[in-house]
Amino acid sequence: MKKFAIIYDEIFLKHDPGSFHPEAPQRVQAIWERLQKDDIKPFIEVFSPDIANKEEILWNHSETLYNLVAQTKGKPYTQLDPDTVANEYSFEAALRAVGAQKTALKLLLEEGYNGVFALVRPPGHHAEKDRAMGFCLFNNIAIAAYYAKYLYGLKRILIVDWDLHHGNGTQKSFYSDHEVLYFSTHQYPYYPGTGHYTEIGAGYGVGYTLNIPLSAGCGDEEYIYVFKTFLKPIALQYKPQIIMVSAGFDLCKDDPLGDMKVTPDFGIAVLTRILKEIAEEVCQGKIMFTLEGGYNLINLQESVVNLILTFLEEKKISTDLDFSERVEKLEKKVLTPLKDLLRYKGYWEI
């Protein structure tokens, strides 16, 4: 088995929104330093990212947004939205964060790797067609799906977004598109305010957007239950040709921006194992992960390490769990009405 591929460049440390901003360079630096430890370093192989060109950015974004971000080059501080800031290096970092998705697909689909983690910033899943927002400049994972479509001809792409926040930008990118199945778990109601379970797509994309809004305080049990009993059966019906993960780690306990309770050593490992089981059955085990949020440095470090070791089966973990009354409330409040909605539309057998 090939090692787990990491895509990284020091440019990601130079994008700096300011000393008090939560989306700080230390996030990626902490993960990178953890990956140098003896318990994980032998299992990884590091690659430099490609640089996305303007045409590739315009697959998902307007020229207005591209020019807005491009104009930040060389300027020490540009406020793009109330919580989204660029400095003189942000444009180059954003192009490489997108380009890392292209590199990831090349490694997966041409070089024989099964697991790839794009260790990038700025994050991407909030960025909309013509708007940078939520710390995001360009939508990395959305353009990854376009790379898969346009460079490799893939017709069934599964994007799993387990970040604490709903990926409004990614959802909008593919809301009418049946070639991308977008699945999101997220704290709700919370920023950015989208992601209700009734948001299931439009036109040709009806049934291909799946939102699981979760109340604050959900942890391993709820997330694992949703992945096992809802995501997995639908994914096996959809049969994606590749799985892409918007891997934010702000769903973990003690994150300063969130109220969820997922554990890095168990919850993240089991979610990874479930995705690996799906991938092994339908897409030759191919999964690419790209970093989104997560603002507790220890959580970031240990989540990424547990993800990699679980993916490579160096960490053995079972997905056979008993669930409690907490999950029954989730089933009644969110999953049952969503299942009824999808059944009524004639989509998935759940």
C-alpha positions as CSV (number, residue, x, y, z in Angstrom):
1,M,0.0,0.0,0.0
2,K,1.2,3.5,-0.9
3,K,1.7,6.0,1.9
4,F,-1.0,8.6,2.8
5,A,-0.3,11.7,0.7
6,I,-0.1,15.2,2.2
7,I,-0.2,18.3,0.1
8,Y,1.5,21.3,1.7
9,D,3.4,24.5,1.0
10,E,4.8,27.2,3.3
11,I,2.7,29.8,1.4
12,F,-0.2,28.6,3.5
13,L,1.5,30.1,6.6
14,K,1.9,33.5,4.9
15,H,-1.8,34.2,4.5
16,D,-2.4,36.1,7.7
17,P,-5.8,37.7,8.5
18,G,-4.4,39.4,11.7
19,S,-3.1,38.6,15.1
20,F,-6.6,38.1,16.7
21,H,-8.2,36.3,13.9
22,P,-9.2,32.6,14.6
23,E,-8.2,31.4,11.1
24,A,-4.6,31.9,11.9
25,P,-1.4,30.4,10.3
26,Q,-0.8,28.5,13.5
27,R,-3.6,26.1,12.5
28,V,-1.7,24.6,9.6
29,Q,1.6,25.0,11.3
30,A,0.4,22.9,14.3
31,I,-0.7,20.1,12.0
32,W,2.5,20.2,10.0
33,E,4.6,20.0,13.2
34,R,2.5,17.1,14.4
35,L,3.1,15.2,11.2
36,Q,6.8,15.3,11.8
37,K,6.5,13.1,14.9
38,D,7.8,9.5,14.7
39,D,4.4,7.9,15.2
40,I,3.0,9.4,12.0
41,K,5.9,10.6,9.8
42,P,6.7,7.1,8.3
43,F,3.2,6.8,7.0
44,I,3.0,10.0,5.0
45,E,4.5,11.4,1.8
46,V,4.5,15.1,1.1
47,F,3.7,16.8,-2.2
48,S,3.7,20.5,-3.3
49,P,0.4,21.9,-4.7
50,D,-0.2,23.0,-8.2
51,I,-1.2,26.6,-8.8
52,A,-4.8,27.1,-10.1
53,N,-5.2,29.4,-13.0
54,K,-7.8,32.0,-13.6
55,E,-9.9,29.8,-16.0
56,E,-10.1,27.1,-13.3
57,I,-11.2,29.6,-10.6
58,L,-13.9,30.9,-13.0
59,W,-15.4,27.5,-13.3
60,N,-17.0,28.2,-9.9
61,H,-16.6,32.0,-9.3
62,S,-17.3,35.3,-11.1
63,E,-14.6,37.3,-12.7
64,T,-15.6,40.1,-10.2
65,L,-14.6,37.9,-7.2
66,Y,-11.4,36.7,-8.9
67,N,-10.3,40.3,-9.6
68,L,-11.3,41.4,-6.1
69,V,-9.0,38.7,-4.5
70,A,-6.3,39.3,-7.1
71,Q,-6.2,43.0,-6.2
72,T,-5.2,42.1,-2.7
73,K,-1.8,41.0,-3.9
74,G,1.0,43.2,-2.4
75,K,-1.4,44.9,0.0
76,P,-0.7,44.3,3.7
77,Y,-4.4,44.3,4.7
78,T,-7.7,44.1,2.8
79,Q,-11.1,43.6,4.5
80,L,-13.2,41.5,2.1
81,D,-16.1,40.9,4.4
82,P,-16.8,41.4,8.1
83,D,-14.7,38.3,9.1
84,T,-12.7,37.7,5.9
85,V,-9.4,39.4,5.5
86,A,-6.5,39.1,3.0
87,N,-2.9,40.2,3.1
88,E,-0.2,40.5,0.4
89,Y,0.2,36.7,0.2
90,S,-3.5,35.6,0.4
91,F,-4.1,35.6,-3.4
92,E,-1.1,33.2,-4.0
93,A,-2.1,31.1,-1.0
94,A,-5.7,30.8,-2.3
95,L,-4.5,29.8,-5.8
96,R,-2.4,27.1,-4.3
97,A,-5.2,26.0,-2.0
98,V,-7.3,25.4,-5.0
99,G,-4.4,23.9,-7.0
100,A,-3.8,21.4,-4.2
101,Q,-7.2,19.9,-5.1
102,K,-5.9,19.3,-8.7
103,T,-2.7,17.7,-7.2
104,A,-4.9,15.5,-5.0
105,L,-6.9,14.2,-7.9
106,K,-3.7,13.5,-9.9
107,L,-2.3,11.5,-7.0
108,L,-5.6,9.6,-6.6
109,L,-6.5,9.0,-10.2
110,E,-3.2,8.8,-11.9
111,E,-0.5,7.9,-9.3
112,G,-2.3,5.1,-7.4
113,Y,-2.7,6.7,-4.0
114,N,-6.0,6.0,-2.1
115,G,-5.9,8.7,0.6
116,V,-4.8,12.4,0.2
117,F,-5.1,15.3,2.7
118,A,-4.8,18.8,1.3
119,L,-3.3,20.7,4.2
120,V,-4.3,24.1,3.0
121,R,-5.6,27.5,3.9
122,P,-7.5,29.7,3.4
123,P,-10.4,27.4,3.7
124,G,-13.1,27.4,1.1
125,H,-16.6,26.0,1.7
126,H,-18.3,29.3,2.5
127,A,-17.0,31.1,-0.7
128,E,-19.9,31.7,-3.1
129,K,-19.9,32.5,-6.8
130,D,-19.2,36.2,-6.3
131,R,-18.5,36.5,-2.6
132,A,-15.6,35.8,-0.3
133,M,-17.0,35.1,3.2
134,G,-16.6,33.0,6.4
135,F,-12.7,33.2,6.2
136,C,-12.9,31.7,2.7
137,L,-11.6,33.3,-0.6
138,F,-12.2,30.6,-3.3
139,N,-14.1,27.4,-2.8
140,N,-11.5,24.7,-2.8
141,I,-13.7,21.7,-2.6
142,A,-16.2,23.0,-5.2
143,I,-13.4,23.5,-7.7
144,A,-12.1,20.1,-6.8
145,A,-15.4,18.7,-8.1
146,Y,-15.0,20.7,-11.3
147,Y,-11.5,19.3,-11.7
148,A,-13.0,15.8,-11.4
149,K,-15.7,16.6,-13.9
150,Y,-13.6,18.5,-16.5
151,L,-10.2,16.8,-16.3
152,Y,-11.3,13.3,-15.5
153,G,-14.9,13.1,-16.8
154,L,-16.3,11.9,-13.5
155,K,-20.1,12.0,-13.3
156,R,-20.8,11.0,-9.7
157,I,-18.9,12.9,-7.1
158,L,-19.8,12.7,-3.3
159,I,-18.8,15.7,-1.2
160,V,-19.1,15.1,2.5
161,D,-18.8,18.2,4.6
162,W,-18.4,17.5,8.4
163,D,-17.3,21.0,9.3
164,L,-19.2,22.5,12.2
165,H,-20.6,25.2,9.8
166,H,-22.8,24.6,6.8
167,G,-20.9,24.9,3.5
168,N,-23.3,27.4,1.9
169,G,-20.9,28.1,-1.0
170,T,-20.5,24.4,-1.9
171,Q,-24.2,23.8,-1.7
172,K,-25.0,26.7,-4.0
173,S,-22.4,25.5,-6.5
174,F,-24.2,22.2,-7.1
175,Y,-27.7,22.8,-5.9
176,S,-29.1,22.0,-9.4
177,D,-26.5,19.4,-10.3
178,H,-27.1,15.7,-10.1
179,E,-23.4,14.9,-10.8
180,V,-22.5,16.1,-7.3
181,L,-24.1,14.7,-4.2
182,Y,-23.5,17.2,-1.4
183,F,-23.9,15.9,2.2
184,S,-23.5,18.2,5.2
185,T,-23.7,17.8,9.0
186,H,-23.5,21.1,10.9
187,Q,-24.5,22.9,14.0
188,Y,-27.9,24.6,13.4
189,P,-29.0,27.3,13.7
190,Y,-25.6,28.9,13.4
191,Y,-23.4,30.7,10.9
192,P,-24.1,31.1,8.0
193,G,-27.7,30.3,8.7
194,T,-28.3,27.9,5.8
195,G,-28.5,24.1,5.8
196,H,-32.1,23.2,6.9
197,Y,-33.1,19.7,6.0
198,T,-35.7,21.0,3.6
199,E,-32.9,22.3,1.4
200,I,-32.6,19.2,-0.9
201,G,-31.7,20.7,-4.3
202,A,-33.5,22.2,-7.2
203,G,-34.2,21.2,-10.8
204,Y,-32.0,18.3,-11.9
205,G,-30.4,18.4,-8.5
206,V,-33.4,17.7,-6.3
207,G,-32.4,14.9,-3.9
208,Y,-28.7,15.5,-4.4
209,T,-28.3,18.0,-1.5
210,L,-28.6,16.4,1.9
211,N,-28.4,18.5,5.0
212,I,-28.4,17.2,8.6
213,P,-28.8,20.2,10.9
214,L,-27.7,19.2,14.4
215,S,-28.4,20.9,17.7
216,A,-25.5,22.2,19.8
217,G,-24.0,19.5,22.1
218,C,-24.0,16.6,19.6
219,G,-21.0,14.3,19.8
220,D,-19.6,11.0,18.6
221,E,-22.9,9.1,19.0
222,E,-25.0,11.4,16.9
223,Y,-22.5,11.9,14.1
224,I,-21.7,8.2,13.8
225,Y,-25.4,7.3,13.8
226,V,-26.0,9.8,10.9
227,F,-23.1,8.5,8.9
228,K,-24.0,4.8,9.4
229,T,-27.8,4.9,9.1
230,F,-28.2,7.8,6.6
231,L,-25.1,8.7,4.6
232,K,-23.8,5.2,4.0
233,P,-27.0,3.6,2.5
234,I,-27.5,6.6,0.2
235,A,-23.8,6.7,-0.8
236,L,-23.9,3.0,-1.7
237,Q,-27.0,3.7,-3.9
238,Y,-25.3,6.7,-5.6
239,K,-22.1,4.8,-6.2
240,P,-19.7,7.9,-6.3
241,Q,-16.6,7.6,-8.4
242,I,-14.7,9.6,-5.8
243,I,-15.4,10.9,-2.3
244,M,-14.3,14.4,-1.3
245,V,-14.3,15.6,2.3
246,S,-14.5,19.1,3.5
247,A,-12.7,18.2,6.7
248,G,-13.2,20.9,9.3
249,F,-12.4,19.9,12.8
250,D,-14.4,22.5,14.6
251,L,-17.0,19.8,15.3
252,C,-14.6,18.5,18.0
253,K,-15.1,19.2,21.7
254,D,-13.6,22.4,23.1
255,D,-13.4,24.3,19.8
256,P,-13.6,28.0,20.5
257,L,-16.1,28.6,17.7
258,G,-18.4,25.6,18.2
259,D,-20.5,23.7,20.6
260,M,-20.1,20.1,19.4
261,K,-18.5,17.2,21.3
262,V,-16.9,14.9,18.7
263,T,-13.7,13.4,19.9
264,P,-10.5,13.4,17.8
265,D,-9.4,10.0,18.9
266,F,-12.7,8.1,18.5
267,G,-15.3,10.1,16.7
268,I,-13.1,11.4,13.8
269,A,-11.6,7.9,13.5
270,V,-15.0,6.2,13.2
271,L,-16.3,8.8,10.7
272,T,-13.2,8.1,8.6
273,R,-13.7,4.4,8.9
274,I,-17.3,4.6,7.6
275,L,-16.2,6.7,4.6
276,K,-13.4,4.3,3.9
277,E,-15.9,1.4,3.9
278,I,-18.1,3.3,1.4
279,A,-15.1,4.1,-0.8
280,E,-13.8,0.5,-0.8
281,E,-17.1,-0.7,-2.0
282,V,-17.8,1.8,-4.7
283,C,-14.7,3.8,-5.8
284,Q,-11.6,1.7,-5.2
285,G,-11.0,3.3,-1.8
286,K,-10.3,6.8,-3.2
287,I,-10.9,9.7,-0.8
288,M,-9.5,13.2,-0.8
289,F,-9.7,15.3,2.3
290,T,-9.2,19.1,2.3
291,L,-8.9,21.2,5.5
292,E,-11.7,23.6,6.3
293,G,-12.2,24.9,9.9
294,G,-11.1,23.9,13.3
295,Y,-9.6,26.4,15.8
296,N,-8.4,24.2,18.7
297,L,-4.8,23.4,17.8
298,I,-4.6,20.1,19.8
299,N,-7.9,18.9,18.1
300,L,-6.4,19.8,14.7
301,Q,-3.3,17.8,15.3
302,E,-4.8,14.7,16.8
303,S,-7.8,14.6,14.4
304,V,-5.6,14.6,11.4
305,V,-3.3,11.9,12.8
306,N,-6.2,9.7,13.8
307,L,-7.8,10.2,10.4
308,I,-4.6,9.1,8.6
309,L,-3.9,6.1,10.9
310,T,-7.5,4.9,10.6
311,F,-7.5,5.3,6.9
312,L,-4.3,3.2,6.6
313,E,-5.7,0.7,9.1
314,E,-2.8,1.3,11.5
315,K,-5.5,2.2,14.0
316,K,-8.1,-0.5,14.4
317,I,-11.6,0.8,15.3
318,S,-15.1,-0.7,15.1
319,T,-18.1,1.0,13.7
320,D,-20.5,-1.5,15.5
321,L,-22.0,0.7,18.2
322,D,-25.1,0.7,20.3
323,F,-27.0,4.0,20.3
324,S,-29.1,5.7,23.0
325,E,-32.2,7.8,23.4
326,R,-30.2,10.8,22.4
327,V,-30.1,9.4,18.9
328,E,-33.9,8.7,19.0
329,K,-34.5,12.4,19.4
330,L,-32.3,13.1,16.4
331,E,-34.1,10.5,14.3
332,K,-37.5,12.0,15.2
333,K,-36.5,15.7,14.8
334,V,-34.4,15.6,11.7
335,L,-33.9,12.3,10.0
336,T,-37.5,11.1,9.8
337,P,-38.9,14.2,8.2
338,L,-35.9,14.3,5.8
339,K,-36.4,10.7,4.8
340,D,-40.1,11.3,4.3
341,L,-39.3,14.2,2.1
342,L,-36.8,12.3,0.0
343,R,-39.1,9.2,-0.3
344,Y,-42.0,11.5,-1.4
345,K,-39.7,12.8,-4.1
346,G,-38.9,9.3,-5.1
347,Y,-35.1,9.4,-4.6
348,W,-33.3,7.3,-2.0
349,E,-34.3,4.0,-0.3
350,I,-33.6,4.7,3.3
